Structures are given as C-alpha cells and as structure tokens.
Amino acid sequence: MTKLVAGSWVKGNLDTWIGHPDKNRAWDFLVEARRHVDAALAAGRFDTRQRERLELQLAVCEGSDWFWWPGDENSAASVSRMEHLYRMQLTGLYRLMDETPPDYLAQPFSRGSVQGSDGVMRPAQ
C-alpha cells in the first residue's frame, strides 16, 4: 500500500462518523462513559473476570457503526433503532460498573429525517 487516506468509502471523509450535532452527541456520551470506566479500572474495583466483561462492553460501545446512524442521512426508523441500541449498550456499560446510568441515556438523541427504505442509506448524490 503506497497511500492511505483517512475517511469513509462512502464520502471519502470523516463526516460519516462525526460532525453532525447528533453524531457529536453520541461521541460525547462515549467520552463520558470512558471516563467512568477509566476511573473504575484505576480504582481497582473489579476482579479479572469483571474487568474483562467491562472491557468487552466498552469495545462494543466504541464500534464505529454507532456513529454512522445518528443525524439526518438515514431513515427515521433505522436511526431510532440504532440510537436506541447504542443507548442500551452504554447503559449496560454503566450497570457493569454498578453505577447509575446518566438520565440522558433514557432519551432519544437522534431522529433521522430521510424518507425511504428502512435500513438503507440515502442514495449517493
């Protein structure tokens, strides 16, 4: 490989994952959760098995697909399902730490706005 370019195969930039206010909010949720995880791990609150479960759940929450869906480029039905699943994964992360999840994780943060096929991205322009 002689050249590596940062970006998505869809648009050739990072807009797929960051930049829209809803995508940025999803990142903010993850950053806050990561701070809690780091503090809990630094405090030595978990045995080896608990730590492994927590690290695995964090890895799930860090998956790039969670940041693909928020915003206005996908159907409302798809966005609703994906952002709900993301919030549930983050909620599970807090619960693994035996912490109360933040109230904002109980509320939708992205709605989507594209009309059309459920589960399909907006056609290229």
N, CA, C and O atoms as a GROMACS GRO file, in nm:
protein
  500
    1MET      N    1   0.085  -0.116   0.000
    1MET     CA    2   0.000   0.000   0.000
    1MET      C    3   0.090   0.123   0.000
    1MET      O    4   0.177   0.138   0.086
    2THR      N    5   0.069   0.209  -0.096
    2THR     CA    6   0.154   0.327  -0.108
    2THR      C    7   0.087   0.452  -0.053
    2THR      O    8   0.155   0.551  -0.024
    3LYS      N    9  -0.044   0.450  -0.039
    3LYS     CA   10  -0.114   0.568   0.009
    3LYS      C   11  -0.233   0.525   0.094
    3LYS      O   12  -0.309   0.436   0.056
    4LEU      N   13  -0.248   0.588   0.208
    4LEU     CA   14  -0.360   0.562   0.298
    4LEU      C   15  -0.430   0.694   0.324
    4LEU      O   16  -0.367   0.792   0.364
    5VAL      N   17  -0.560   0.696   0.302
    5VAL     CA   18  -0.638   0.818   0.317
    5VAL      C   19  -0.738   0.798   0.430
    5VAL      O   20  -0.805   0.695   0.436
    6ALA      N   21  -0.749   0.897   0.517
    6ALA     CA   22  -0.849   0.891   0.624
    6ALA      C   23  -0.986   0.922   0.566
    6ALA      O   24  -1.002   1.015   0.488
    7GLY      N   25  -1.083   0.843   0.604
    7GLY     CA   26  -1.218   0.871   0.560
    7GLY      C   27  -1.296   0.746   0.528
    7GLY      O   28  -1.244   0.635   0.533
    8SER      N   29  -1.420   0.767   0.496
    8SER     CA   30  -1.514   0.661   0.465
    8SER      C   31  -1.513   0.629   0.316
    8SER      O   32  -1.487   0.716   0.233
    9TRP      N   33  -1.542   0.506   0.284
    9TRP     CA   34  -1.558   0.469   0.143
    9TRP      C   35  -1.682   0.534   0.085
    9TRP      O   36  -1.696   0.542  -0.038
   10VAL      N   37  -1.773   0.580   0.170
   10VAL     CA   38  -1.898   0.640   0.123
   10VAL      C   39  -1.876   0.782   0.072
   10VAL      O   40  -1.922   0.816  -0.037
   11LYS      N   41  -1.806   0.864   0.150
   11LYS     CA   42  -1.788   1.004   0.113
   11LYS      C   43  -1.642   1.046   0.100
   11LYS      O   44  -1.612   1.154   0.050
   12GLY      N   45  -1.552   0.961   0.144
   12GLY     CA   46  -1.411   0.995   0.137
   12GLY      C   47  -1.364   1.090   0.245
   12GLY      O   48  -1.254   1.145   0.236
   13ASN      N   49  -1.446   1.110   0.348
   13ASN     CA   50  -1.405   1.195   0.460
   13ASN      C   51  -1.458   1.133   0.590
   13ASN      O   52  -1.504   1.019   0.590
   14LEU      N   53  -1.451   1.206   0.699
   14LEU     CA   54  -1.494   1.152   0.828
   14LEU      C   55  -1.637   1.191   0.866
   14LEU      O   56  -1.681   1.161   0.976
   15ASP      N   57  -1.709   1.258   0.776
   15ASP     CA   58  -1.846   1.301   0.804
   15ASP      C   59  -1.940   1.185   0.838
   15ASP      O   60  -2.041   1.205   0.904
   16THR      N   61  -1.906   1.068   0.794
   16THR     CA   62  -1.989   0.950   0.822
   16THR      C   63  -2.001   0.928   0.972
   16THR      O   64  -2.102   0.877   1.020
   17TRP      N   65  -1.898   0.967   1.046
   17TRP     CA   66  -1.892   0.936   1.189
   17TRP      C   67  -1.892   1.057   1.281
   17TRP      O   68  -1.916   1.041   1.401
   18ILE      N   69  -1.867   1.175   1.231
   18ILE     CA   70  -1.854   1.292   1.320
   18ILE      C   71  -1.888   1.419   1.243
   18ILE      O   72  -1.874   1.425   1.121
   19GLY      N   73  -1.934   1.520   1.316
   19GLY     CA   74  -1.962   1.650   1.254
   19GLY      C   75  -2.106   1.694   1.271
   19GLY      O   76  -2.131   1.810   1.304
   20HIS      N   77  -2.201   1.604   1.249
   20HIS     CA   78  -2.341   1.638   1.271
   20HIS      C   79  -2.363   1.647   1.422
   20HIS      O   80  -2.305   1.568   1.497
   21PRO      N   81  -2.444   1.741   1.470
   21PRO     CA   82  -2.465   1.753   1.615
   21PRO      C   83  -2.506   1.622   1.684
   21PRO      O   84  -2.463   1.597   1.796
   22ASP      N   85  -2.587   1.540   1.619
   22ASP     CA   86  -2.628   1.413   1.680
   22ASP      C   87  -2.511   1.315   1.688
   22ASP      O   88  -2.496   1.244   1.787
   23LYS      N   89  -2.429   1.311   1.586
   23LYS     CA   90  -2.310   1.225   1.588
   23LYS      C   91  -2.215   1.272   1.699
   23LYS      O   92  -2.160   1.190   1.774
   24ASN      N   93  -2.196   1.403   1.709
   24ASN     CA   94  -2.109   1.458   1.812
   24ASN      C   95  -2.162   1.426   1.952
   24ASN      O   96  -2.085   1.396   2.043
   25ARG      N   97  -2.293   1.432   1.968
   25ARG     CA   98  -2.353   1.398   2.097
   25ARG      C   99  -2.326   1.252   2.131
   25ARG      O  100  -2.296   1.220   2.246
   26ALA      N  101  -2.336   1.164   2.033
   26ALA     CA  102  -2.306   1.022   2.057
   26ALA      C  103  -2.161   1.005   2.104
   26ALA      O  104  -2.134   0.925   2.194
   27TRP      N  105  -2.070   1.080   2.044
   27TRP     CA  106  -1.930   1.076   2.088
   27TRP      C  107  -1.916   1.128   2.230
   27TRP      O  108  -1.841   1.072   2.310
   28ASP      N  109  -1.988   1.236   2.262
   28ASP     CA  110  -1.983   1.290   2.398
   28ASP      C  111  -2.028   1.186   2.500
   28ASP      O  112  -1.968   1.173   2.606
   29PHE      N  113  -2.133   1.111   2.466
   29PHE     CA  114  -2.181   1.005   2.555
   29PHE      C  115  -2.070   0.902   2.578
   29PHE      O  116  -2.048   0.857   2.691
   30LEU      N  117  -2.001   0.865   2.471
   30LEU     CA  118  -1.895   0.765   2.482
   30LEU      C  119  -1.777   0.818   2.564
   30LEU      O  120  -1.722   0.746   2.647
   31VAL      N  121  -1.739   0.942   2.541
   31VAL     CA  122  -1.627   1.001   2.616
   31VAL      C  123  -1.658   1.000   2.765
   31VAL      O  124  -1.572   0.964   2.846
   32GLU      N  125  -1.779   1.039   2.801
   32GLU     CA  126  -1.816   1.040   2.943
   32GLU      C  127  -1.815   0.899   3.001
   32GLU      O  128  -1.766   0.877   3.112
   33ALA      N  129  -1.868   0.804   2.927
   33ALA     CA  130  -1.867   0.665   2.974
   33ALA      C  131  -1.724   0.615   2.990
   33ALA      O  132  -1.692   0.546   3.087
   34ARG      N  133  -1.639   0.649   2.895
   34ARG     CA  134  -1.499   0.606   2.901
   34ARG      C  135  -1.429   0.663   3.024
   34ARG      O  136  -1.346   0.595   3.086
   35ARG      N  137  -1.461   0.786   3.060
   35ARG     CA  138  -1.404   0.845   3.182
   35ARG      C  139  -1.442   0.763   3.304
   35ARG      O  140  -1.360   0.738   3.392
   36HIS      N  141  -1.568   0.722   3.310
   36HIS     CA  142  -1.614   0.640   3.422
   36HIS      C  143  -1.542   0.505   3.424
   36HIS      O  144  -1.500   0.458   3.530
   37VAL      N  145  -1.528   0.444   3.308
   37VAL     CA  146  -1.458   0.315   3.300
   37VAL      C  147  -1.314   0.330   3.346
   37VAL      O  148  -1.265   0.252   3.428
   38ASP      N  149  -1.246   0.431   3.294
   38ASP     CA  150  -1.105   0.452   3.331
   38ASP      C  151  -1.090   0.472   3.481
   38ASP      O  152  -0.998   0.418   3.543
   39ALA      N  153  -1.179   0.552   3.540
   39ALA     CA  154  -1.173   0.576   3.685
   39ALA      C  155  -1.199   0.448   3.764
   39ALA      O  156  -1.132   0.420   3.863
   40ALA      N  157  -1.298   0.372   3.719
   40ALA     CA  158  -1.331   0.246   3.789
   40ALA      C  159  -1.216   0.147   3.780
   40ALA      O  160  -1.185   0.080   3.878
   41LEU      N  161  -1.154   0.137   3.664
   41LEU     CA  162  -1.042   0.045   3.648
   41LEU      C  163  -0.921   0.091   3.730
   41LEU      O  164  -0.853   0.009   3.791
   42ALA      N  165  -0.895   0.221   3.730
   42ALA     CA  166  -0.782   0.274   3.806
   42ALA      C  167  -0.801   0.251   3.956
   42ALA      O  168  -0.703   0.235   4.030
   43ALA      N  169  -0.926   0.250   4.001
   43ALA     CA  170  -0.955   0.227   4.143
   43ALA      C  171  -0.946   0.080   4.180
   43ALA      O  172  -0.954   0.045   4.298
   44GLY      N  173  -0.929  -0.007   4.081
   44GLY     CA  174  -0.916  -0.150   4.108
   44GLY      C  175  -1.044  -0.212   4.163
   44GLY      O  176  -1.038  -0.300   4.248
   45ARG      N  177  -1.158  -0.165   4.114
   45ARG     CA  178  -1.287  -0.210   4.167
   45ARG      C  179  -1.329  -0.348   4.120
   45ARG      O  180  -1.427  -0.402   4.171
   46PHE      N  181  -1.259  -0.409   4.024
   46PHE     CA  182  -1.308  -0.531   3.963
   46PHE      C  183  -1.206  -0.643   3.966
   46PHE      O  184  -1.085  -0.619   3.961
   47ASP      N  185  -1.257  -0.766   3.974
   47ASP     CA  186  -1.168  -0.880   3.959
   47ASP      C  187  -1.141  -0.900   3.809
   47ASP      O  188  -1.195  -0.827   3.726
   48THR      N  189  -1.060  -0.997   3.776
   48THR     CA  190  -1.019  -1.018   3.637
   48THR      C  191  -1.138  -1.043   3.546
   48THR      O  192  -1.146  -0.985   3.438
   49ARG      N  193  -1.230  -1.127   3.588
   49ARG     CA  194  -1.347  -1.159   3.503
   49ARG      C  195  -1.434  -1.036   3.482
   49ARG      O  196  -1.479  -1.010   3.371
   50GLN      N  197  -1.459  -0.959   3.588
   50GLN     CA  198  -1.540  -0.838   3.576
   50GLN      C  199  -1.472  -0.736   3.485
   50GLN      O  200  -1.537  -0.670   3.404
   51ARG      N  201  -1.342  -0.725   3.499
   51ARG     CA  202  -1.265  -0.632   3.416
   51ARG      C  203  -1.276  -0.671   3.268
   51ARG      O  204  -1.296  -0.585   3.182
   52GLU      N  205  -1.264  -0.799   3.240
   52GLU     CA  206  -1.276  -0.846   3.101
   52GLU      C  207  -1.414  -0.817   3.045
   52GLU      O  208  -1.426  -0.774   2.930
   53ARG      N  209  -1.518  -0.839   3.123
   53ARG     CA  210  -1.655  -0.810   3.078
   53ARG      C  211  -1.672  -0.661   3.051
   53ARG      O  212  -1.734  -0.621   2.952
   54LEU      N  213  -1.618  -0.579   3.140
   54LEU     CA  214  -1.627  -0.435   3.125
   54LEU      C  215  -1.552  -0.388   3.000
   54LEU      O  216  -1.603  -0.306   2.924
   55GLU      N  217  -1.434  -0.439   2.979
   55GLU     CA  218  -1.356  -0.402   2.861
   55GLU      C  219  -1.423  -0.447   2.732
   55GLU      O  220  -1.419  -0.375   2.631
   56LEU      N  221  -1.485  -0.563   2.733
   56LEU     CA  222  -1.559  -0.610   2.616
   56LEU      C  223  -1.679  -0.520   2.588
   56LEU      O  224  -1.704  -0.484   2.473
   57GLN      N  225  -1.753  -0.484   2.692
   57GLN     CA  226  -1.868  -0.397   2.674
   57GLN      C  227  -1.825  -0.260   2.624
   57GLN      O  228  -1.892  -0.200   2.540
   58LEU      N  229  -1.714  -0.210   2.674
   58LEU     CA  230  -1.662  -0.082   2.625
   58LEU      C  231  -1.627  -0.093   2.476
   58LEU      O  232  -1.657  -0.002   2.399
   59ALA      N  233  -1.566  -0.202   2.437
   59ALA     CA  234  -1.532  -0.223   2.295
   59ALA      C  235  -1.658  -0.223   2.208
   59ALA      O  236  -1.657  -0.168   2.098
   60VAL      N  237  -1.765  -0.283   2.257
   60VAL     CA  238  -1.892  -0.280   2.184
   60VAL      C  239  -1.938  -0.136   2.167
   60VAL      O  240  -1.980  -0.096   2.058
   61CYS      N  241  -1.931  -0.058   2.274
   61CYS     CA  242  -1.975   0.082   2.269
   61CYS      C  243  -1.888   0.168   2.178
   61CYS      O  244  -1.934   0.271   2.128
   62GLU      N  245  -1.765   0.128   2.157
   62GLU     CA  246  -1.672   0.205   2.074
   62GLU      C  247  -1.683   0.170   1.925
   62GLU      O  248  -1.611   0.229   1.844
   63GLY      N  249  -1.769   0.079   1.888
   63GLY     CA  250  -1.784   0.040   1.748
   63GLY      C  251  -1.826   0.155   1.660
   63GLY      O  252  -1.913   0.234   1.698
   64SER      N  253  -1.767   0.166   1.543
   64SER     CA  254  -1.792   0.280   1.455
   64SER      C  255  -1.935   0.286   1.403
   64SER      O  256  -1.983   0.395   1.370
   65ASP      N  257  -2.003   0.174   1.394
   65ASP     CA  258  -2.140   0.177   1.341
   65ASP      C  259  -2.234   0.261   1.424
   65ASP      O  260  -2.330   0.317   1.371
   66TRP      N  261  -2.209   0.272   1.554
   66TRP     CA  262  -2.298   0.354   1.638
   66TRP      C  263  -2.298   0.498   1.591
   66TRP      O  264  -2.397   0.569   1.608
   67PHE      N  265  -2.188   0.544   1.534
   67PHE     CA  266  -2.173   0.685   1.496
   67PHE      C  267  -2.212   0.709   1.350
   67PHE      O  268  -2.222   0.824   1.306
   68TRP      N  269  -2.235   0.602   1.277
   68TRP     CA  270  -2.278   0.610   1.138
   68TRP      C  271  -2.424   0.655   1.131
   68TRP      O  272  -2.461   0.735   1.044
   69TRP      N  273  -2.507   0.605   1.220
   69TRP     CA  274  -2.652   0.621   1.207
   69TRP      C  275  -2.708   0.754   1.254
   69TRP      O  276  -2.800   0.804   1.189
   70PRO      N  277  -2.660   0.816   1.362
   70PRO     CA  278  -2.722   0.943   1.405
   70PRO      C  279  -2.711   1.049   1.296
   70PRO      O  280  -2.620   1.047   1.214
   71GLY      N  281  -2.805   1.142   1.299
   71GLY     CA  282  -2.804   1.251   1.202
   71GLY      C  283  -2.922   1.243   1.108
   71GLY      O  284  -3.022   1.177   1.138
   72ASP      N  285  -2.909   1.309   0.996
   72ASP     CA  286  -3.023   1.320   0.905
   72ASP      C  287  -3.002   1.249   0.772
   72ASP      O  288  -3.071   1.279   0.674
   73GLU      N  289  -2.908   1.155   0.766
   73GLU     CA  290  -2.880   1.088   0.640
   73GLU      C  291  -2.946   0.951   0.627
   73GLU      O  292  -2.934   0.887   0.522
   74ASN      N  293  -3.015   0.906   0.729
   74ASN     CA  294  -3.078   0.774   0.727
   74ASN      C  295  -3.224   0.786   0.766
   74ASN      O  296  -3.267   0.888   0.820
   75SER      N  297  -3.299   0.682   0.739
   75SER     CA  298  -3.442   0.685   0.768
   75SER      C  299  -3.466   0.695   0.918
   75SER      O  300  -3.386   0.648   0.999
   76ALA      N  301  -3.577   0.758   0.954
   76ALA     CA  302  -3.612   0.775   1.095
   76ALA      C  303  -3.622   0.641   1.166
   76ALA      O  304  -3.579   0.628   1.280
   77ALA      N  305  -3.678   0.540   1.100
   77ALA     CA  306  -3.693   0.409   1.163
   77ALA      C  307  -3.557   0.346   1.193
   77ALA      O  308  -3.537   0.290   1.300
   78SER      N  309  -3.465   0.355   1.098
   78SER     CA  310  -3.331   0.298   1.119
   78SER      C  311  -3.256   0.372   1.228
   78SER      O  312  -3.195   0.310   1.316
   79VAL      N  313  -3.260   0.504   1.223
   79VAL     CA  314  -3.191   0.584   1.324
   79VAL      C  315  -3.248   0.555   1.462
   79VAL      O  316  -3.173   0.539   1.558
   80SER      N  317  -3.379   0.547   1.472
   80SER     CA  318  -3.443   0.520   1.601
   80SER      C  319  -3.395   0.389   1.661
   80SER      O  320  -3.362   0.383   1.779
   81ARG      N  321  -3.391   0.286   1.580
   81ARG     CA  322  -3.346   0.155   1.631
   81ARG      C  323  -3.199   0.158   1.672
   81ARG      O  324  -3.163   0.109   1.779
   82MET      N  325  -3.116   0.214   1.587
   82MET     CA  326  -2.972   0.212   1.615
   82MET      C  327  -2.934   0.301   1.733
   82MET      O  328  -2.852   0.262   1.816
   83GLU      N  329  -2.994   0.419   1.742
   83GLU     CA  330  -2.957   0.504   1.855
   83GLU      C  331  -3.012   0.446   1.985
   83GLU      O  332  -2.951   0.462   2.091
   84HIS      N  333  -3.125   0.379   1.979
   84HIS     CA  334  -3.178   0.310   2.098
   84HIS      C  335  -3.082   0.199   2.142
   84HIS      O  336  -3.051   0.187   2.260
   85LEU      N  337  -3.037   0.119   2.048
   85LEU     CA  338  -2.942   0.012   2.081
   85LEU      C  339  -2.812   0.068   2.138
   85LEU      O  340  -2.756   0.012   2.232
   86TYR      N  341  -2.766   0.178   2.083
   86TYR     CA  342  -2.644   0.242   2.133
   86TYR      C  343  -2.663   0.287   2.278
   86TYR      O  344  -2.578   0.262   2.364
   87ARG      N  345  -2.775   0.352   2.304
   87ARG     CA  346  -2.802   0.397   2.441
   87ARG      C  347  -2.812   0.278   2.536
   87ARG      O  348  -2.768   0.288   2.651
   88MET      N  349  -2.868   0.168   2.490
   88MET     CA  350  -2.879   0.048   2.575
   88MET      C  351  -2.741  -0.014   2.601
   88MET      O  352  -2.716  -0.063   2.711
   89GLN      N  353  -2.654  -0.011   2.502
   89GLN     CA  354  -2.518  -0.063   2.523
   89GLN      C  355  -2.442   0.022   2.624
   89GLN      O  356  -2.372  -0.031   2.710
   90LEU      N  357  -2.456   0.154   2.614
   90LEU     CA  358  -2.392   0.242   2.712
   90LEU      C  359  -2.452   0.223   2.851
   90LEU      O  360  -2.380   0.223   2.951
   91THR      N  361  -2.583   0.206   2.857
   91THR     CA  362  -2.650   0.180   2.985
   91THR      C  363  -2.594   0.053   3.047
   91THR      O  364  -2.566   0.049   3.167
   92GLY      N  365  -2.577  -0.050   2.966
   92GLY     CA  366  -2.520  -0.176   3.014
   92GLY      C  367  -2.379  -0.158   3.067
   92GLY      O  368  -2.340  -0.224   3.163
   93LEU      N  369  -2.303  -0.070   3.004
   93LEU     CA  370  -2.166  -0.042   3.048
   93LEU      C  371  -2.168   0.016   3.190
   93LEU      O  372  -2.092  -0.027   3.276
   94TYR      N  373  -2.253   0.114   3.213
   94TYR     CA  374  -2.264   0.173   3.347
   94TYR      C  375  -2.308   0.069   3.449
   94TYR      O  376  -2.258   0.065   3.561
   95ARG      N  377  -2.402  -0.014   3.410
   95ARG     CA  378  -2.452  -0.116   3.504
   95ARG      C  379  -2.344  -0.218   3.539
   95ARG      O  380  -2.339  -0.266   3.652
   96LEU      N  381  -2.258  -0.252   3.443
   96LEU     CA  382  -2.146  -0.342   3.474
   96LEU      C  383  -2.053  -0.281   3.578
   96LEU      O  384  -1.986  -0.354   3.652
   97MET      N  385  -2.048  -0.149   3.584
   97MET     CA  386  -1.966  -0.081   3.685
   97MET      C  387  -2.043  -0.060   3.815
   97MET      O  388  -1.991  -0.004   3.911
   98ASP      N  389  -2.168  -0.107   3.816
   98ASP     CA  390  -2.257  -0.088   3.931
   98ASP      C  391  -2.280   0.061   3.957
   98ASP      O  392  -2.285   0.106   4.071
   99GLU      N  393  -2.294   0.136   3.847
   99GLU     CA  394  -2.321   0.279   3.853
   99GLU      C  395  -2.456   0.308   3.790
   99GLU      O  396  -2.502   0.234   3.702
  100THR      N  397  -2.519   0.414   3.834
  100THR     CA  398  -2.646   0.457   3.775
  100THR      C  399  -2.616   0.524   3.641
  100THR      O  400  -2.539   0.620   3.636
  101PRO      N  401  -2.678   0.476   3.534
  101PRO     CA  402  -2.655   0.540   3.403
  101PRO      C  403  -2.707   0.684   3.405
  101PRO      O  404  -2.804   0.714   3.474
  102PRO      N  405  -2.644   0.773   3.330
  102PRO     CA  406  -2.693   0.912   3.322
  102PRO      C  407  -2.836   0.915   3.266
  102PRO      O  408  -2.873   0.833   3.182
  103ASP      N  409  -2.914   1.010   3.314
  103ASP     CA  410  -3.053   1.024   3.270
  103ASP      C  411  -3.065   1.042   3.119
  103ASP      O  412  -3.162   0.996   3.059
  104TYR      N  413  -2.968   1.109   3.057
  104TYR     CA  414  -2.978   1.135   2.914
  104TYR      C  415  -2.980   1.007   2.830
  104TYR      O  416  -3.025   1.009   2.716
  105LEU      N  417  -2.932   0.897   2.886
  105LEU     CA  418  -2.934   0.771   2.811
  105LEU      C  419  -3.074   0.712   2.801
  105LEU      O  420  -3.096   0.616   2.726
  106ALA      N  421  -3.168   0.767   2.874
  106ALA     CA  422  -3.307   0.719   2.867
  106ALA      C  423  -3.386   0.794   2.760
  106ALA      O  424  -3.502   0.761   2.735
  107GLN      N  425  -3.325   0.894   2.696
  107GLN     CA  426  -3.396   0.977   2.599
  107GLN      C  427  -3.332   0.967   2.460
  107GLN      O  428  -3.210   0.969   2.449
  108PRO      N  429  -3.414   0.956   2.355
  108PRO     CA  430  -3.359   0.957   2.219
  108PRO      C  431  -3.282   1.087   2.194
  108PRO      O  432  -3.320   1.193   2.243
  109PHE      N  433  -3.175   1.078   2.117
  109PHE     CA  434  -3.096   1.197   2.086
  109PHE      C  435  -3.087   1.221   1.935
  109PHE      O  436  -3.033   1.324   1.893
  110SER      N  437  -3.139   1.130   1.854
  110SER     CA  438  -3.135   1.147   1.709
  110SER      C  439  -3.260   1.085   1.650
  110SER      O  440  -3.308   0.981   1.696
  111ARG      N  441  -3.313   1.148   1.548
  111ARG     CA  442  -3.439   1.102   1.490
  111ARG      C  443  -3.428   1.057   1.344
  111ARG      O  444  -3.511   0.979   1.298
  112GLY      N  445  -3.328   1.104   1.273
  112GLY     CA  446  -3.322   1.073   1.130
  112GLY      C  447  -3.426   1.157   1.056
  112GLY      O  448  -3.521   1.205   1.118
  113SER      N  449  -3.408   1.175   0.928
  113SER     CA  450  -3.505   1.257   0.856
  113SER      C  451  -3.529   1.213   0.712
  113SER      O  452  -3.615   1.270   0.644
  114VAL      N  453  -3.456   1.116   0.667
  114VAL     CA  454  -3.470   1.075   0.528
  114VAL      C  455  -3.592   0.986   0.512
  114VAL      O  456  -3.613   0.892   0.589
  115GLN      N  457  -3.672   1.016   0.413
  115GLN     CA  458  -3.784   0.929   0.377
  115GLN      C  459  -3.730   0.818   0.290
  115GLN      O  460  -3.634   0.838   0.214
  116GLY      N  461  -3.789   0.703   0.300
  116GLY     CA  462  -3.745   0.598   0.208
  116GLY      C  463  -3.732   0.465   0.276
  116GLY      O  464  -3.789   0.441   0.382
  117SER      N  465  -3.656   0.380   0.214
  117SER     CA  466  -3.643   0.242   0.258
  117SER      C  467  -3.579   0.232   0.395
  117SER      O  468  -3.476   0.293   0.422
  118ASP      N  469  -3.643   0.156   0.479
  118ASP     CA  470  -3.590   0.132   0.612
  118ASP      C  471  -3.466   0.045   0.603
  118ASP      O  472  -3.465  -0.056   0.532
  119GLY      N  473  -3.361   0.085   0.674
  119GLY     CA  474  -3.238   0.007   0.676
  119GLY      C  475  -3.147   0.032   0.558
  119GLY      O  476  -3.045  -0.037   0.543
  120VAL      N  477  -3.180   0.129   0.475
  120VAL     CA  478  -3.098   0.159   0.357
  120VAL      C  479  -3.052   0.304   0.366
  120VAL      O  480  -3.130   0.392   0.402
  121MET      N  481  -2.926   0.326   0.332
  121MET     CA  482  -2.873   0.462   0.335
  121MET      C  483  -2.932   0.547   0.224
  121MET      O  484  -2.983   0.495   0.125
  122ARG      N  485  -2.924   0.677   0.243
  122ARG     CA  486  -2.966   0.770   0.139
  122ARG      C  487  -2.882   0.747   0.015
  122ARG      O  488  -2.760   0.728   0.025
  123PRO      N  489  -2.943   0.747  -0.103
  123PRO     CA  490  -2.868   0.727  -0.227
  123PRO      C  491  -2.762   0.836  -0.246
  123PRO      O  492  -2.779   0.948  -0.199
  124ALA      N  493  -2.654   0.802  -0.313
  124ALA     CA  494  -2.548   0.898  -0.343
  124ALA      C  495  -2.603   1.011  -0.428
  124ALA      O  496  -2.694   0.990  -0.508
  125GLN      N  497  -2.548   1.129  -0.413
  125GLN     CA  498  -2.595   1.245  -0.487
  125GLN      C  499  -2.498   1.284  -0.595
  125GLN      O  500  -2.521   1.380  -0.668
   0.00000   0.00000   0.00000
